[in-house]
Amino acid sequence: MAIGLARQAIELTLLISLPMLGVGLIVGLAISIFQAVTQIQEMTLTFVPKIIAVLLGLLVAFPWIMNKMIDYTRGLILNIPDMIR
């Protein structure tokens, strides 16, 4: 049972982090291509747009993330009597 709970928690963590990681990957790839084409090697050009994009992705995905977390927590609390046995 403990392994099942740990598996569910890890799956939920991966699922929740997927939108922000995807946005960061896409923006980072676009910036890398832009830097390769223009030969601009400015370090802040890589970090600032990725941070802004990830924050915007978090704002967009936040209701979905909270819904997933609430469902997981609700299921966990409702299954406490079964876990005690």
Secondary structure, 3 states (H helix, E strand, C coil): CHHHHHHHHHHHHHHHHHHHHHHHHHHHHHHHHHHHHHCCCCCHHHHHHHHHHHHHHHHHHHHHHHHHHHHHHHHHHHCHHHHHC
